[in-house]
């Protein structure tokens, strides 16, 4: 019995050790991809901050009614761009994305919803649930280009201007730190003035740090040709493209961060399990040796008797 138990424990140790080697390798791969993805994200963030700041500045100076501005129409149809991963084994990264979209959909009531899933997991999730899918993308997050997001944004803008959708949301995960990623839902269209206040303030602060005190006056003397209203109409497509691209970049970094954390935790758990199984094995081995010694001593005493 002890021999069988020891063999089972050794088999378990070998199996868990093999799993640990896999999770450790996946952790290293995720770390490598995360490092490259963070470089792209950190390069892009200042650009999007500037684009948001300009959009907010123009929106604040323009009093003209535009289809792109909040309140221009009744909201009947909503479009959701849902960015998830192409793979699993990344903790709650994918499931949190779907939960946020479902919560917003429920809060919106009976409005008609259209989905643009990005990432294999997102495509699988919404395809199985019979959602109205406009188009889907998978396998693009790691190498996504601005041109690819422009193709999607152009189609969405045409639908919005034609009245086929009345509001556009994007569900993505923002990278905060190596151990923290926040799932967010942001409205892309229509635009509201109060949504840009934070970005304008941030951009003003950055301008002051680069130019010196008084740099925030940069926006006060900005002029738009031919006028803010026409400039705004031309600038909105660039803002939408930037938003979608930025969300894809942020989500990919967050996915790799989540996967790295998940694989690191799995590797640590596997090590703890191996240590515990090794302790059980040593105890079983000690018990087996003790039993053999007892049997030998008992046999020797029987012969002497």
C-alpha positions in Angstrom: 0.0 0.0 0.0 2.8 2.4 0.9 4.6 1.6 -2.4 1.5 2.4 -4.4 0.9 5.7 -2.4 4.5 6.8 -3.1 4.2 6.0 -6.8 1.0 8.1 -6.9 2.7 11.0 -5.2 5.7 10.9 -7.4 3.4 10.9 -10.5 1.6 13.9 -9.1 4.9 15.8 -8.5 6.0 15.1 -12.0 2.7 16.2 -13.4 2.6 19.5 -11.4 6.2 20.2 -12.2 5.4 19.9 -16.0 2.5 22.3 -15.5 4.8 24.7 -13.7 7.3 24.6 -16.5 4.6 25.6 -19.0 3.2 28.4 -16.8 6.7 29.7 -16.2 7.4 29.8 -19.9 4.1 31.6 -20.6 4.9 34.1 -17.9 8.2 34.9 -19.6 6.6 35.2 -23.0 3.9 37.5 -21.6 6.6 39.6 -19.9 8.5 40.0 -23.2 5.3 41.0 -25.1 4.3 43.3 -22.3 7.6 45.2 -22.5 7.2 45.9 -26.2 3.5 46.7 -25.9 4.2 49.2 -23.1 6.7 51.1 -25.3 4.0 51.5 -28.0 1.4 52.6 -25.4 3.7 55.1 -23.7 4.6 56.6 -27.2 0.9 56.9 -28.1 -0.6 58.3 -24.9 0.7 61.9 -25.3 -0.6 62.0 -28.8 -4.1 60.9 -27.7 -4.0 63.4 -24.8 -3.3 66.2 -27.4 -6.0 65.1 -29.7 -8.5 65.0 -26.9 -7.4 68.4 -25.7 -7.9 69.9 -29.1 -11.3 68.3 -29.5 -12.4 69.6 -26.2 -11.0 73.1 -26.9 -12.9 73.3 -30.3 -16.0 71.9 -28.7 -15.9 74.5 -26.0 -15.5 77.4 -28.5 -18.2 76.1 -31.0 -21.8 76.9 -30.3 -23.1 75.4 -33.6 -25.3 72.4 -33.5 -23.5 69.3 -34.8 -24.7 65.7 -35.2 -21.5 64.7 -33.3 -22.5 66.7 -30.2 -24.6 65.3 -27.3 -28.3 66.2 -27.6 -28.5 66.4 -31.3 -30.8 63.4 -31.6 -32.8 60.9 -29.7 -30.9 57.8 -28.7 -32.5 54.6 -30.1 -29.7 52.4 -31.4 -26.3 51.8 -29.6 -23.1 50.4 -31.0 -20.6 48.7 -28.8 -17.0 48.1 -29.8 -15.9 45.3 -27.3 -12.1 44.7 -27.1 -11.1 41.4 -25.5 -8.2 39.1 -25.9 -7.4 36.5 -28.6 -6.4 33.9 -25.9 -7.4 32.9 -22.4 -5.3 32.2 -19.3 -5.3 35.9 -18.4 -7.3 35.9 -15.2 -10.5 37.9 -15.3 -9.4 40.1 -18.3 -12.0 38.8 -20.8 -14.9 38.1 -18.4 -14.6 41.6 -16.9 -14.9 43.1 -20.3 -18.1 41.2 -21.1 -19.6 42.1 -17.6 -19.1 45.8 -18.2 -20.8 45.7 -21.6 -23.7 43.7 -20.2 -24.2 46.1 -17.3 -24.3 49.1 -19.7 -26.6 47.3 -22.1 -29.0 46.5 -19.2 -28.8 50.1 -18.0 -29.7 51.4 -21.4 -33.0 49.4 -21.4 -34.6 48.3 -24.6 -32.4 50.1 -27.0 -31.3 48.2 -30.1 -27.7 47.1 -29.8 -25.0 46.4 -32.4 -21.7 44.8 -31.5 -18.3 45.0 -33.0 -16.2 42.3 -31.2 -12.4 42.6 -31.4 -10.4 39.6 -30.3 -11.2 35.9 -30.7 -12.7 35.6 -27.2 -15.0 38.6 -27.9 -16.0 37.1 -31.3 -16.8 33.7 -29.7 -18.7 35.2 -26.8 -21.1 37.4 -28.9 -21.5 34.9 -31.7 -22.8 32.3 -29.3 -25.4 34.7 -27.9 -27.0 35.8 -31.2 -26.0 39.4 -31.0 -26.3 41.7 -34.0 -22.7 41.8 -35.1 -21.7 44.5 -37.6 -18.2 43.0 -38.2 -15.6 41.2 -36.2 -11.8 41.3 -35.8 -9.4 38.8 -34.4 -5.6 38.4 -34.2 -5.0 42.1 -34.8 -4.2 43.5 -31.4 -0.5 42.8 -31.3 0.3 44.4 -34.7 -2.7 46.7 -35.1 -2.0 49.7 -37.3 -3.6 53.1 -37.5 -4.9 52.3 -41.0 -6.8 49.3 -39.7 -8.6 51.3 -37.0 -9.3 54.1 -39.6 -11.2 51.5 -41.8 -13.4 50.7 -38.8 -13.9 54.3 -37.6 -14.8 55.4 -41.1 -17.6 52.8 -41.3 -18.9 53.7 -37.9 -18.9 57.4 -38.7 -20.9 56.8 -41.9 -23.4 54.8 -39.9 -23.7 57.5 -37.3 -24.1 60.3 -39.8 -26.7 58.3 -41.6 -28.7 57.7 -38.4 -28.1 53.9 -38.4 -26.7 54.2 -34.9 -27.2 57.0 -32.4 -24.4 56.5 -29.9 -21.1 54.6 -29.9 -19.3 53.0 -26.9 -16.0 51.2 -26.7 -15.3 48.7 -23.9 -11.6 48.2 -23.2 -9.1 47.7 -20.4 -6.8 50.5 -19.3 -3.3 49.6 -18.2 -2.7 51.3 -14.8 0.3 49.3 -13.5 1.8 45.8 -13.7 -0.7 44.6 -11.1 -3.6 46.8 -11.9 -5.7 47.0 -15.1 -9.2 48.7 -15.1 -12.0 47.7 -17.4 -13.7 50.8 -18.8 -16.6 51.7 -21.1 -16.3 55.1 -22.8 -18.6 56.9 -25.1 -17.0 57.7 -28.4 -20.0 59.4 -30.0 -21.8 61.8 -29.5 -19.3 64.1 -27.8 -20.1 66.0 -24.6 -18.2 69.1 -23.4 -17.8 67.9 -19.8 -16.1 64.7 -21.0 -13.1 66.6 -22.3 -12.4 68.8 -19.2 -10.0 66.3 -17.7 -8.1 65.9 -20.9 -7.8 69.6 -21.5 -6.6 70.2 -17.9 -4.0 67.4 -18.3 -2.8 68.8 -21.6 -2.6 72.3 -20.1 -0.5 71.0 -17.3 1.8 69.2 -19.7 2.2 72.3 -21.8 3.2 74.3 -18.7 5.8 71.7 -17.7 7.3 71.8 -21.2 7.0 75.5 -21.9 7.2 76.9 -18.4 4.7 78.7 -16.3 2.0 80.3 -18.4 2.2 77.6 -21.0 -1.5 76.9 -20.3 -2.3 80.1 -22.1 -1.5 78.2 -25.3 -5.2 77.3 -25.6 -6.5 80.8 -25.0 -4.8 82.1 -28.1 -5.6 79.2 -30.4 -7.4 80.1 -33.6 -9.2 77.8 -35.9 -9.5 78.2 -39.7 -11.9 78.7 -41.3 -13.9 78.6 -38.0 -14.2 76.4 -34.9 -17.5 74.8 -36.2 -16.0 73.6 -39.6 -12.7 72.6 -38.0 -14.7 70.5 -35.5 -16.5 68.6 -38.2 -13.2 67.8 -39.9 -11.4 66.9 -36.7 -14.0 64.5 -35.2 -13.0 61.5 -37.6 -9.4 61.9 -36.4 -10.5 61.9 -32.8 -12.6 58.7 -33.3 -9.7 56.9 -35.0 -7.4 57.9 -32.2 -9.8 56.7 -29.6 -10.3 53.3 -31.1 -6.6 52.8 -31.8 -5.7 53.9 -28.3 -8.2 51.5 -26.7 -6.7 48.6 -28.7 -3.2 49.4 -27.6 -4.2 49.8 -24.0 -6.2 46.6 -24.0 -3.4 44.6 -25.5 -0.9 45.8 -22.8 -3.5 45.0 -20.2 -4.0 41.5 -21.6 -0.3 40.7 -21.4 -0.1 42.2 -17.9 -3.1 40.1 -16.8 -1.6 37.0 -18.3 1.7 37.6 -16.8 0.2 38.0 -13.3 -2.0 34.9 -13.8 0.9 32.7 -14.9 3.1 34.0 -12.1 0.4 33.1 -9.6 0.0 29.7 -11.2 3.7 29.0 -11.1 3.8 30.1 -7.4 0.9 27.8 -6.6 2.5 24.9 -8.5 5.7 25.4 -6.5 3.7 25.3 -3.2 1.9 22.2 -4.3 5.2 20.5 -5.3 6.7 21.4 -1.8 3.6 19.9 -0.1 3.6 16.8 -2.2 7.3 16.3 -1.6 6.6 16.5 2.2 3.9 13.9 1.8 6.3 11.7 -0.2 9.0 11.9 2.4 6.6 11.1 5.1 5.3 8.1 3.1 8.9 7.0 2.4 9.8 7.3 6.1 6.7 5.3 7.1 7.6 2.6 4.5 11.2 2.3 5.8 9.9 2.2 9.4 7.5 -0.6 8.4 10.3 -2.6 6.7 12.6 -2.3 9.7 9.7 -3.4 12.0 9.1 -6.4 9.8 12.8 -7.4 9.7 13.1 -7.0 13.5 9.9 -9.0 14.0 11.2 -11.8 11.7 14.5 -11.9 13.4 12.9 -12.2 16.8 10.6 -15.1 15.5 13.7 -17.0 14.3 15.5 -16.6 17.6 12.4 -17.7 19.5 
